[in-house]
């Protein structure tokens, strides 16, 4: 009887040891997986910055080929932008999945987004200036060009102000993350870029739709400008105490 109890006890201890080992291995795998996901999110951010540099030659092409800018050049730019946008979406998905973002990600993810947005809108501005944004409606290009330039100026001024606040926060060992309004603003800006980049194609397919297309482009530029100003004010108001403490 005692031998049976002893054997059962040994068996129980052996099973418990196996379960503990499995739990340890599971925890170890989960920790490793989280680490891999964090690294992959950062790699996606880096790849987005690299893709931005691949977009720069197309600004040169559109400026040099003022009279004969071919669709194949534009198509390549659109493909690069789409890939860069996918890396941004995947990066965000991974961060939400692991419910944590690395310090590198907190700093460089918004920088990668800003670079992508500024380069894309600068390309759109050059397209409009050279009358290639809406090739069938030359008169509308000038109007869009003005709105794009105003939008770019508002965004760059806002980003410099926010950069100043971030530097103060960094000096005080505080990391400021993006707000919900800032995320909505980024989504709207990306939608606006897609509409602008597809404008040439839409104009060719939907003949006589140029005026509505121009109005849509301008509408999104105005909405984005308002969101940029509001998100900037929200950013400063939320961190006003931090600014005030370091003002004197």
N, C-alpha and C positions, 0 to 999 in steps of 0.2 A: 504493500500500500504506500509506504513512505518513498519507495523507489519510483513508483508511478508519479507521485506528487513532485518528487525531485526532478524527474525527467520533464514533466509538464512545465515546471518552473524554468528549467534550462531552455526549453523550447520557446516559452514566452519571452525570456530575456533575449534569445536569438532573434525572434521576430521583431521585438521592440528595437533591437540594434539595427536591423535591416531598415525598419521604418524611419528611424532617426537619420540613418545614412542617406536614405532617399530624400527626406525633407531637407537635409543639408545640401545635397546635390541640386535639389530643386531651387533652393534659395540661391545657391551659387550660380546656377544657370540664369535665374531671373536677374540677378545683379549684373552678370555679364551681358545679358540681352539689353538691359537698360543702358549700360555703358556703350554698347554697339550702336543703339538707337540715338543716343546723345551725339556720338561721333558722326554718325550718318547725317544727322540734322545739320551739324556744323559743316560737313563736307558739301551738303546741298547749298548752304549759304555761300561757301567759297566758290562752288561751281557757277552760281548765279552771278557773282562778281566777275568771274572769268568770261562768262557769256556776254556780259555788258561790254567788255573790251572787244569781243568779236563783232559787236553791233556798230562800233565806231567807224570802220571803213565804209559802211553803207551811207553814212552822213556825207562822207567825202564823195562817194559815187553819185549821189543825188545832186550834189552841188556842182560837180564837174560836168555831168551829163544833163545840163539844164534843159536842153532842147529835145533830148532823146533818152529819157529815163525809162528803161524797159521794165516790164512787169516781173521778169525773172529776178532782178535785183531786189525789188520790193518783196517778192515772195520769200526770198531767203531771210530778209530782215524779219518778216512776220513769223516764220518758222522758229528763228532764234528767240524771238520774244515769247512765243507760245511755250517753248521748252523752259525758258527762264521762269515763266509764270507757273508752270507745273512744279518746278523745284521749290518755288515759294509755297505752293499749296501743300506739297509733301512735307516740307519743313514744318509748317504750321500744324499739320496732322500729327506728326511724330511728337512734337512738343506737347500737344493736347493729350496724346496717348500715354506718355510717361508722366504727364502732369508736372513737368519741370523743364526749365530751359537753362542751359549753361550760361555762365557769365559771358563767354565768347558770343553765344547766340543772342543774348540780350543787347549786346553792343553792335554786333556786325549784321544781324538780321535786318534791322531798320536801315542801316547804311546801304546794304545790298538792294533793298527795296527802293531807296531814294535814288541810287545810281541808275537803276533800271528805269524808273519813272522819268527822271530828268533826261536821260539819253533818248528814250522813246519819244518824249514830247519835243525835244530839240530836233529829232528826225522829222516829226510831223510838221514842226514849224518850217523847216527847210523845204519840205514837200509843198506846203501851202504857198510859201514865198516864190517857189519856182513853178507854181500852177500845176502841180502834179497830184495834189490831194484829191481834187475833183477836176480831172482833166477836161470833162465835157462842159464845165461851167466855170470858166476863168474868173468871172466877176466875183464869185463867192469865195474864192481862195484868199483874196486880200482881206476880207472881213474875218475869216477864220484865223488867218495869220495874226491879226491884231489881238484876238481873244486868247490865242495860244501863248503869245508873248506876255500878255498881262498875267495869265495863269502861272506861267513859269516864274515871273518876277515875284508874285505873291508867295509861291511855294518856296522859292530859294530864300527870301527874307524870313519867312516863318521858320524854316529849317535852321537858319543861322541863329535865330533867337532861342530855339529849343536846344540847339547844340550848346549854347552858353549856359542854360539851366542844367543840362546834363553834365557839363564840366564842373559846375559848382557842386552838384550831387556826388560826382566821382571823387572830388577833393575831400568830401565829407564821408567817403566810403558808403555811399548810398546809390543803389541802382534803380533808376526809374523805368518802369515797363510801360508798354503802349496801353492806352486806354481803349475802351469799347468804341468811343467816337472816332478815335484814330484808326481803328480797324475798319470801321464802316467807310471812313474817308478813303482808305487804301483800296477797298473793294470797288467803290464808285470810280476811282481814278483808273483802275485796271479795265473796267467796263468801257470807260471813255476812250482809253487807248485802243482797245479792240475795235470800237466803232470807227475811229479815225483810220486805223490801219486797213480796215475792210471797206472803207468809203469808195476807193477806186473800183473794187469789184462790184459793190452794190450799185454804184452809178451805172456801170456797164450792163448789169442784169436788169435793173429796174429803170428803164428809160423814162425820163420825165419826173423822177423822184428826187432830183438834185436839190430843190428848194427845201423839201422836208428833211433831207439828209443834213443839209447845212444847219437848219434849225435845231435838229437833234444834237449835232456836234456842239453847237454854241450853248444849248441848254445844259448839257453835261459839264461843259467847261465852267459855266456860271455856278452850277450846283457844287462842283468840286472846289471852286474858289471859296464859296461860302463855308463849306465843310472844313477846308484848310484853316480859315480864319477862326472858326468856332473851336476846332480841336486845339489850335494854338493857344487861344484864350483859356480854354479849359485846362490845358497843360500848365500854364502860368499860374492860374488861380489855385489849382490843386497843390502846387509847389511854392506858393507865395511865401509861406512861413520860412521855407528853406532859403529863398532869395533874400527875404528881409533880414534874417539872422546874419547873412554874409554880406549885407550891403554896407554896414557901418564899420 
